[in-house]
Amino acid sequence: MSINYDFGDLEAFLAVKETGSFHKAAAKLNLSQSAITRRIRKLEEALDSQLFLRTTRAVKPTLAAKRLQSRAEVMLQDARETSQAMRDESVAFAHQRNALITIAVLPTSIGTLVLPALRRFREEGHSARVRILDLATNEVAEAVAEGEADFGVSSIPALEATTRFEPLLEERIVLALPINHPMAGQRAVEWANLKSLPLILPSRGTGNRLLIDEAMARARQQFFWTYEVGRTSTALEMVKDGLGAALVPESATGGNDVSYVPLNDTRLMRSIGLLRRATHAETSTVKALINALRKTPK
């Protein structure tokens, strides 16, 4: 029998049980309300039991919830005692405790921001291990809001009330063309020039697609894409193969087999910055990496 829930799900359950509210439970655990809802749903599916009766006025625990409460409390207490014991036994290696930083980043920001910051971080003498989650924009926001990452590097402002966004740089969205395309080498292209091209656009719902759609609307242009892809790297491979032209962030440029031409629209820009939980207590090591990102040349 597999166990398909974790301690975070049990913590969410006990917080809702104690407060009688998904909203108050989210505030107590410093998570978004949607994150609490997902954890409760996951726990209910794993246990095959409804835990709360939800009405417009109240959240009432079911009999299953009342039976689960004492077991959940014991499991969490055992986990805390085990963690404490492990920390006590590892006191001789105190420098390794809390020395793991998890950051959620956009793949296109890695070369521009993340790698230079990591080099500076090491040069300053920090030895913490760094786990990098390269995710889409919405996934970065979710990882930060749910506490799966210490912070994120994202291209859209905070989507949850529990997070805050700090811009670090502005970059253009440019047109990627096959190296031998007639438009390659031009100083800039107009929106109207794109109508004759087989366009490769980011998937709908992504941060880059939102920026592009808004810019098209401002320019009163409407285009029909030929290909829609989830990753900028995929779009560039398709451009390289001659399948079309793609709108991509400037930080993704650099390949010698593709030409990049800016659009004659200064409003087609995106902000790249830090996404952090608003009230989360960050360790000194996390703060040091954040400061290294701030110092990265723009």
N, C-alpha and C positions, 0 to 999 in steps of 0.2 A: 504494500500500500504506500503510494507516494504522498508526501506532504507538500501541498501546493500553496502554503501561506507562510509568512515569516513574522518576526517579532514586530516589525513596523505595522503590520496588519492588526496584530493584537493590541498594540499601543493605541492605534486609531479606534479600535472597538471599545477599549476601556475609557478613552476620552469621551466618546459619544455617550456611552453608558453613564458616565459620571456627570456630564454637563447637560444631557438631554437635548443636545443640539449639534448638528453637523458644523454650523458656523462657529460656535464656541469651541468645539473640539479642534477645528482648524487653527483658531487663534492660539489655543493652548499649546499645540504642537508646532506652531510657526509653519504651517503648511497651507496650501490653498484648499478651499472647500471641495473643489473638484478632485483633489488628491485624496482627501478623506473619503469621499464617495467611492472612488475607485478601489480603495483599500477595503472598505466594508463590503463592496460587491464581490471582490476577490475572495474574501474570507467566507462569505455566504455561499459562494459557488464551491469552494473547497470543502466546506462542511455540509453542503447540501441542506442548508437550513436558513430560514429567514430570521434575522437577528433583531430587526427593528421594524415597527409599523410606522410608516411615515404619513402624516396628514398635514394639512396646511397650517395647523396650529401647534402640533407637538410631534415629538419622536419618542415612541414608546417601545421599551424592550420586550421582546417575546419571551416565552418560557425557555426557549433554546438559549437566548442571551443570558438569562439569569443562571442557567446551568453552566454556561461557558465562563462566566465572570471569575469565579474562584479558581478555575483551572488556568485561565489566562494570567491571573495575578501571580500564581505560583510559578508558572513557566517564565514570566518576565523577571521575577525576583531571582530565580535560579540562574537565569542568564546574566543578570547584573552581578551576582556573587561570583560566578565563574569568571566574568571579565575582570572583576576586581582582583581575584586571586591570581589570574594570569599577569596582570600588571604588577602585582606585588612580587611575583617570582621573577619578573623581568627587570627589576629595578636597576640591575647592573648595566642594562642596555637602554637607559633612559633616553639617550639621544635618538633611538629608533622609534620611541613611542610617538604617536600622532605625527609621524614623519611621512605620511602618505597624503599627497594632494591629488584630488580628482578634479579635472577641469573639463567642461563640455565646450567644444569649439566648432565653428564652421570650418570645413576643410579648406576653403579659400582664404581663411585668415591665418593659416598655420605658417606659411612662408613669410608673410608680411609682418605679423605681430608675434606669434607664439614662439617660433624658433629663436628669433633675436632675444626675446625676453628670457627664454630658458638658458641661453648662453650667458646673459648678464647675471641671472640667478646663480649659476654655477661659479662664475667669476667672483661673485660676492661671498663665496664660501659655503653656500647652502648645499646640503647633501640629501635632502628629502627626495623620496621617490615620487614621480609624477605620472599619474594615469591620465591619458588623454582620450576622451570620448569624442570622436569626430562624427558630428550629427547634423541633421538639417536644422534650420532656424527654429521651427516650432519644437523640435525635440530638445534643442539646447535650453529653451525656455522652460520646458517641462522638467528636465533633469535638475535645473537649478531650483525651481519652485518646490519640487518634491524632495530636495535634499540629497539627490543622487550624486550631485557635483558640488564642490565647495564654491565654485563660481563658474561663469560662462563667458565666452567671447561670442557675441551675437551681432546681428545686423538689424534687429528691430527693437524698439523700446520695450519696457516691461509690459507684459500682458496680464500679469497677476498683481493684485494689491500687495502681495507679500514680497515682491521683488523691486529692485530699482536699477536703472540703466545709466551708465556714465560713458558718454561718447569719447572715443580715443582718436578716431580719424574719419575723414570723409573720402570716399572714392567714387570714381565714375563707373557707370555701366557702359561698356564699349561693344562694338560690333566685331566679332571674330569671323574672318573670311579665309577661304582657301588661299594659299600663298600666291597662286597664279591668277586670282580673280581680278577682273578689270578695275574694281573699286579699291583693291589693295594698294596702299601707298598714298591714298588721298589724305589730306589733312583732316577732313571731317566729312560726314555724310548727313544728308537730311532725312527726316522721317519718310518722306515720299519715296526716297531711293529704296526703301526696304520692301515696297510692294512688289517689286519684281524678283524678290529672292525667296527661295524655299527656307522659311524661318524655323529655327530650332529654339524653342522657348522653355524656361523652367516650368516644372509642374505647377498647376494651379494650387494655390494654398500656401506656396512657399514664400519666404520673405522677398526674394528677388522678383518673383512673378508679380507680387503685389506692387512693388515699386514700378515695374515696367508697365503694368496695366494702368496705374495711376498716371504715369507720364504720357502714355498714349491718349488717355482721356483728356488730359490738359492740352495736348497738341491736336485734339479732335481728329485723331487717326484711328482707323480700325483695320487690323490685319488678321489674316487667317494663317495660323501656324501649320507647318507641314509635319513637324516632329515636336513632341513634348517629352522632356526627360527630367529625372529627379536629381541628377548630379551634374555639376558644371564640367567635371572631368569627362563624363560621357558625351556631353555636347561638343567639347573640343575635339574628341576623337572622331566624331561624326563630321565636323568641319574639316579636319585634317584629311578625311577620306573623300571629301568633295560632295558630301550629301546636302550641304546647306550652309547657312550663316547663322550664328548664334549671338544672342545678347548675353554677355557675361561680365562679372565684376573685373575691374582693372587688376586687382590683386591676383587673378587667375592667369594673367598673361605672362609671357616669357618664353613660350615654346617657339623654336625657330621654324617650325613647319606650319605655322598659322600666322596670318596678318591680323593686326588689331587697329581699328579705326574708330575714333570717338564720334559720337553723334553730336550734331550741332544743337544741343539742348542742355544747357548748364544745370537744369533742374533734375536731370536723370542721375542722381547721386544716392549713395547709401551710406549710412553711419555704421561704423564698426565700433563696438565698445564693450565695456564690462557689464555683465548682468549678475547681480548679487541678491541674496535674500536680505530683506530690509533689516531684520532684527537678529540675524544670525551672528553669534560670537565667533569671529575668525581667529585662528591661531596666528602667532607671530610669523610662522613659516608661510602660511597662506598670504598674509599681508605683504611679506617680502616679495612673493611672486607677483602679486598684484602691482606693487610699486615698480617691479622690473618691467611689467607691461606698459605702465604709464611712461617710463623713461625710454621706451623703444622709439628710435627716430621715425618720424612720420614722413 
